[in-house]
Amino acid sequence: MLNGRRILLVIGGGIAAYKSLQLIRELQKQGALVTPVMTTGAAEFVTPLSVAALSKSKVFTDLFDLNDESEMGHIELSRSADLIIVAPATANLMAKMALGIASDLPSTLLLATDTPILIAPAMNVRMWEHSATQNNFKTLINDGVHFIGPEEGDMACGEFGFGRMSEPDVIVKSASNILINGPLKGKHVIITSGPTHEPIDPVRYIANRSSGNQGSAIANALVALGARVTFITGPSTLETPGNCKVIKVETAIEMLDAVKTNIPCDIAIFSAAVSDWRVESLNYNKIKKKQSSDILKINFIENPDILKTISKMKINRPELVIGFAAETNNLIENAIEKRIRKGCDWILLNDVSLGSDIMGGNENHITLISADETQEWPRMSKTAVAKRLAQKIVDYSK
């Protein structure tokens, strides 16, 4: 259920921190990718080396690690996950979250994130029952934070009552339910991604620089919100998104056929960089270099326009059709004209001119254009773009 999901695990400082090691194992059994963050107190109970060895990931501990700030940054770290789990969550961590205090890396991550949060409290029974903790608990519930536990039982301090951290398998089950029961539950989304390859002969083809990174990020973001995603991808070296139906194609015609086969859907997002042309007459044998001339002439014909075809469907047209406009000049004008000509609801404009490092890169600079607005987003990672688009879709679907 968690296959391919990215979990940011914040380990608080308490005796229950030893359970975080088993929690990492349980998450990995479900296919999750775990990135651990430890408070200073947590390192008094379990060693960062043990956590790193089990998670097969670097353990993040210091807000002021400038090398990490230049490579990822605490903002990106907090938003690149599908779910943040805080286990154990101490009374101190809960208080910081409720009051918006950002005094170290874990509390800063929890304040800066727009990712769902699951808290597994663990503390002395009197600390849990204290009015301050209960007020913080109510505040966090109202803020949309998810809780699992605490459970009733014997405490390490010798007392009995509510305060034990839930067992790792229970936490994992709760995490799965959160990711399944998101605001887009019940929505079927088709996403096209990557380039297409249009063959010239058995060894040559027409392609482009698209990596499929943006489409994969969008699929992950929508799956995390509960959507049922059909992911139709052209050739790409990226690992396909988890928890969605994946269909691999090569050509534009194959991609269109796959889209039509999987309609009806509620939302269609066409992020694939589809080749505009294909070879008129495919050579089934390798084209040999001619000795008499170094000029090779190939006739091309237009490929079907997938975005336009789906946007103008009379029956079973998706409620929301989103296209991408990869432009190099007259950006806004061309994108507005494209949205009208294609008939889609939203166009996501990006500048792919030489030097932009957008196509094939890890960042994107989007301007979302609809009939009602033109909204420029700051340049950000493709993961952040995907999450922002996903939230836009959630707001639209309400």
Secondary structure, 3 states (H helix, E strand, C coil): CCCCCEEEEEECCCHHHHHHHHHHHHHHHCCCEEEEEECCCHHHCCCHHHHHHHHCCCCECCCCCHHHHHHCHHHHHHHCCCEEEEEEECHHHHHHHHHCCCCCHHHHHHHHCCCCEEEEECCCHHHHHCHHHHHHHHHHHHCCCEECCCEEEECCCCCEEEEECCCHHHHHHHHHHHHHCCCCCCCEEEEEECECCEEEECCEEECCCCCCHHHHHHHHHHHHCCCEEEEEECCCCCCCCCCCEEEECCCHHHHHHHHHHHCCCCEEEECCECCCEEECCCCCCCCCCCCCCCCCCCCEEECCCHHHHHHCCCCCCCCEEEEEEEECCCHHHHHHHHHHHHCCCEEEEEECCCCCCCCCCCEECEEEECCCCEEECCCEEHHHHHHHHHHHHHHHHC
